[in-house]
Structures are given as structure tokens and as C-alpha cells.
């Protein structure tokens, strides 16, 4: 009742937020209110209390996570109440900057990370420490870098912190990570090996280019390009035989940045050469980000239940198109227009014009979907001329960096199905118009 009313911002709310060991005896719904009250009040004492609550193994797991998440969001307080879900701005409560938070909870957070906790709590705490600049003890970092239950991105961040701290025995730690189970960690360790000029990094990297996953092989290529550019140039010149196709774009970009004459000639010979390097090796997950953001593809295309209908449904595009065709459709959309999606101009006998997507054609009429996305039936007897359809889609590839294009192709090539309708169907039929 205190939390759910204006009383939370009075001395009663301060009392609620001060509950510590007593919190474990309360129902989970009330535990969450204790955490949220501390987040809302926002003093240094409240911040330290959240670290204490996060470390209380007797609390519900979701509550402990909420305490750490609240600290991660400390500097930019949310206006939607984390418990009640409605608009509830947080009153002014002093300095909530990351710098002030780090000063308030630095020791508590370091102590938390020396204790045995589940990996999800350690992950959140390490991310918090990194984001607010809490310097961790090398011994803590050493323990976490070896913790393979943590995610690779977090362990990479820990490795970067270790490298900056110049901890004793760092060389052996890094070389040991060259054979880590997580590809992201292996890649980061190779990069650190080049930065520190560790013995054996060249041989390990040359082997990685041939045998490792693309993520690791790319880190190896990047390091080799700095210290042995001729080796990378040799791989490029013999790429059909010596280099995995998934790495062609990476080798090209590295050599291009170094002013290599061979790759410059390759690009100058045909602009499409560089686009072809994006055919393989992309990351579908990163490609989804491109699709939904900088590619702006959802404005016109649907995947699943999301997106527009001005262009073909891409939910199962990989069933209809090969990778080559998918790349072509992004580079040169007008090369092959899906039936029912070409933009055309109808010149009427009356002198009027109608512009839109030619959805379907019959002997006595056509259906045109206008720019307002509304279908219209037009009798052929009223039409003087129908202009050949053109693609309304811009050449998206020209606006994307090559790696983003590669990831986008990988994402589309992984779209293999869903839905009962054919991908090209949007219901632009005579029945819909009649209704």
C-alpha cells in the first residue's frame, strides 16, 4: 500500500526502502516493491541497498535481477513504474550520474563479484561495473575470464579490462584463451595477442584463417594484415583455392584500406564485384538488425506478422530465391520484378492517369493498388496505355556498408517459411474490391 500510493515519496517510503534482511520473509510481490522503492528514491544509501538485495540468496531470483537492472538504469530513470506498469515519473533525488553511483557502490559491487553467484547475476554486475567505470581487482577479473558460463561478449569485456591492467601473467592467460570454447573469446584473445606481440600469434592466426569459424578467422586476418600484409595479399590473389568465400569481403576491405593495387583493380573492373563479396559469410542475427533499422525494409516488406505490404512478403523468401537472387534483388531491384509488385502508370482514355502497383490482370480488367495502398479495379475498355512496370524499391545495397549488406543477405537467406499463404499474396483480389 505504501508503494502503490503517493506515500512512497514520504518517510513511509523511506522505511519501506530500508528493509533489508526482513525482505526475504515477504511475498515476492512485496519484495519487488522494496527493490522498486529503493530505485525510485535514488539516494546513495538506496543504491547500496540494491547491491545488498541483489546479493541476498533468500530473495526471489527475479527480484535479485531487478535490483541489478535498477542500478544499470540508475542514471536514466524510467518513467513507467517497474511494478505497476503505468506512467509514474520519479521525483528529483539528487545526483544519479554514473560517476556518483560508482563512488557510492564501488566497494559493495567489488565485494559482490568476489562471492559465488549464478552467472546471470555475475553478468549483470560486470556489465554494471563496466558501464559506470568501477575498477575491478585483477583477481576478480582473472576469476571471471575463466568462467565459461558467462557470455562471450562479457568475457571479452573482462579480457579488455585485464589487458589494460597489465596484470602479472597476462601473456599466459591470453595464449590459453586461444583454445577457449567460445569463439568470441578466441577471436578477442588473438587480437590481444597481436596487440602484445605474443610469441606464436602469427602461426596460430594463419591456422585460424584456414580452420576456424569466421568470427575467429576474421580477427586473425585483421591482425595478419597489419604485420604480414603480403600474406593476406597472397590469400586474396589465390582466394579461389586458399581462402574461404566467407572471408573474401574481409580480405578485400583490409587490403583496400591499405591501398593494395590488386583489390583496387578488382573493384574498378566492375562495381558489382564488391557486391558479390557479400554473398556469403554474413551473420543472420546482425542482418535482422539491418533489416529492421538502417535497411528500412519493414516499411514495405513483411516478415511474419510485422512490416508493410507494398513489396513481396519475405517470410519465406529463401524458398523462392537463391542467395544469388537475393543479393541481386537488393543490389538491382529492377532486374526481376515479382509479379504484382511493379509500379506502373495507367493512361486513361479520359486523359487522366493512375499510378500504382499492378496487382493483377484479367482479360477485361486490371487491379491497381494506389499509393494510398487501396486497390482499384480498372476496366480495360477505359485504358489507353499501360506503362511497363518498374520496381519501386531503391537500390538498398548502395546505401549499406559492405558488411551490413553481407549480414542482410544472410538474414534473408535464412527466411525459409511460415504462413499458409503464398509469399506474393496480399489479398489484392476482386473479392476484396467487391466488398
Phi, psi and omega in degrees: 000323178298312184292321188282356181237180179296348180298339181297336181265014178246190178298333177297320177295326177296321178294317178301315182292338184277353177297134182233271180296333180292339186298325184298335181278354183268158175299155182303322181298327178279325175304318180297325179289326176297314178299311183295328178295319177295318177298319184291318185287321164074023176271172177300320178298321179295321179297316178295325178296323179295322176297319179297317180293322179297330181271001182274104185292347180275349179279161176298145182302317181297328180289317179298318177296319180300324179296317179289321178296322177300320178291325177294331180262012187302317186285338179232080185301135179284150180264352175265125184299127185292344179256312187271337174084002180250171181297122182203082183303149180270130179293159178303134184218035177092198184281111179253023180290159177298324180296315180293323179295317180299320179294323184285320189246005185308307181295316180299319181291320177297319178296319179302318184284350176270351182266157179283116177226162174299155185299327182293326177288319178299318180301310180299319182292319178293319177299320177297313180300318180295317186290329183256001174080032175280119180282124183262152178294141177306324180297323177293316179297319179298321180293322184282327181295335180270358183274095185285357175280347176280156179291152183298323181298320180291318180295327176296318178297321177295319179298319178299319179295320178298317181298322179288331183280347180053045181293149179297139179081013183298321182302315181293324178297314183294314180296328176294329181282351176298338180246023180296158180290333184265126184299321180298324178289319177300318180296314180295322181293323176295317178299318177294326178298320176292318181299325182262002179053049183285143176300138176090353184291326180295312181296318180298321183288321178297322176291322181296323179302324183274327193243340190274169173296154183308320182301318181283318180299325180291321176297321178295315179300315181300319178291318180295325181297335181277324186254334177224067182299330179295327178296315179293321177298322177295321177298318180297314182295335179244035189297327179299332184253324192251355186225131177299141182300330180296345182253001183299315181298319181297315179296317179301312183295320179295316181287325178297317179297334180269002178077027181295130185291325183294316181288330176296319178293322178300314181290323182290332183295325181197121180304331181289345179302315182293321178300321181297337179291345180268009185291325183226158174099003182280168179253113182302324180294317176291329177294328176296323177297317178297315182302318186272346185240264188295335176286337179055030186290330183292347178297327185238341185242147179253139168233117187068232181262001183255143172118180182265180184235011180288336178240173181302147174293130183255013182304318181239036186299330182289344175285332185263329188235142173284171177301319180302316182288325177297314178298316180300320182294333179274325181281315184223080186301335182277356182296323180209112186263128178297139182301131179092003184234006177281139175276132183222167176238124176262121174264120185271156177297337179284349183101347178283164177232150177228122182250135178174189180271124180283096189284317180202160180227143174227174182299324187251355181201168172230159176244124180242128176264114185288178181295343176271008179068020177257129181281146177226135175269128181237125180288139180296332180294343179264356186260133175270318183205143173244116180290147177303139182292146174233160180281134176275353184277131176287160177288086187303325184301329182292336182264357184251140169299150185306321181292325177294321177298316179300317180292322179296316178299318180297319179296313181293324180292345178265356179276100187243014173152174183136142178088152182271332182282157171295150184300333185271359185270128174233014177076020179277067184241174184296328181297319179296318182294320180298321179293000000 
